[in-house]
Amino acid sequence: KAGVTQTPRYLIKTRGQQVTLSCSPISGHRSVSWYQQTPGQGLQFLFEYFSETQRNKGNFPGRFSGRQFSNSRSEMNVSTLELGDSALYLCASSLAQTSGGIWDEQFFGPGTRLTVL
Amino acid sequence: AQTVTQSQPEMSVQEAETVTLSCTYDTSESNYYLFWYKQPPSRQMILVIRQEAYKQQNATENRFSVNFQKAAKSFSLKISDSQLGDTAMYFCAFMKHVSYGGSQGNLIFGKGTKLSVKP
């Protein structure tokens, strides 16, 4: 099976612009989560999507948004970019079985390196 | 709120030796999962090992094992027979127990330990 893919791998934007990042999960995986990784704050959870619905959200401003399509592919959008948004954005997918109490491993993509100038 | 603390920003070990990475966490939850993730210089995060809090037995995966002390809220990772390919950032992570229909995505990570394996 192909792994989690993220596009683009590298992106350079300027302050005030907006950006859209894409994540394609492993085939059959229904949950996609997004994380921001910075040297100062480490890895922080942004949000999780399951069946096209946002199921959980971290503590980020409304400039950060996402969506999931019927094929489980997900996009995240950051509007009005700030210098502090420079980070590695990771997405992770999991099977997300519907039975409670079942843990499904999250598989991470290689990330998108966003630089805001 | 849950927190995860890794007190060793950097460590180094000689090839073939054993190294232990420390992790402590804070939670009021009684049922949860703990993980160690590895992020090599290529950046793809990989799960190394996981532990369910309700299990008393420490998890083991080949050369990797954990020392889970629930009362002390400690979760250390031991790497035996270190190999050059073990060079990476290692992240300790926490996740609450998943209930029916609940989110599985919210991993809480520590700041990481950069491990260098020297030949």
Interface residues (C-beta under 8 A of the other chain):
Chain A: G3 S31 V32 S33 Y35 G42 L43 Q44 F45 F47 E48 F50 R55 N56 G58 L88 L90 A92 S94 A96 T98 S99 G100 G101 I102 W103 D104 E105 Q106 F108 G109 P110 G111
Chain B: Y33 Y37 S42 R43 Q44 M45 I46 L47 R50 E52 F91 M95 H97 V98 S99 Y100 G101 G102 S103 Q104 G105 N106 L107 I108 F109 G110 K111 G112
